[in-house]
Amino acid sequence: MRVLLAALALVLGAMVAQVPAVQAQEASTAEQAEQRMTLEMGRDLIRYGQASEDPLALVTGAKLMAGVPGGAAAAEETGFELNEVLAAATTLADGNEAIATLAAEVQAMVDESERGVCYWQYYCYWNGYCEYWWVCF
C-alpha cells in the first residue's frame, strides 16, 4: 500500500511539475510575437520617416527597434543602420532640442544593445512575403 501511495505521489508530482514549463513556453511564444510586431512597426516608421523627412518618426522607429533584444542586428538585416537613422533624424530636426534629446537617448540604447548569439533575421520568401525570424546559433 505504501509503495502504491508513493508511486501515485510521484506521478502526481511529475504532472504538476510539467504544467509551469508549458505555460513558460507559451509566454515565450507570445513575447516573440510581440517583439516581431515591434520590429515591423519600427521598420515601417523608419521607412515613413525617410519618405516624409519626419525626424520624430525616425527616432521613434529606431527606439522601437533598439528596444527589442537583437533589434540592432535586425535593423541591419533590413538595410537600416540605427546610428545613421538617428544621425539623419538629428539633422532633420534642425535645432529642435526635444528631438535631439530623444535621439541621444535612443543612441545610448543602441550602444548598449547586445548582439549575442540570438538575433532577429529578416527573411523573405520566394513569393515576396517577408517577416522576422528569431534565430539562435
Summary of the structure (lengths in Angstrom):
residues: 137
radius of gyration: 21.8
end to end distance: 50.2
largest distance: 82.4
contacts: 395
relative contact order: 0.12
helix: 72%
strand: 10%
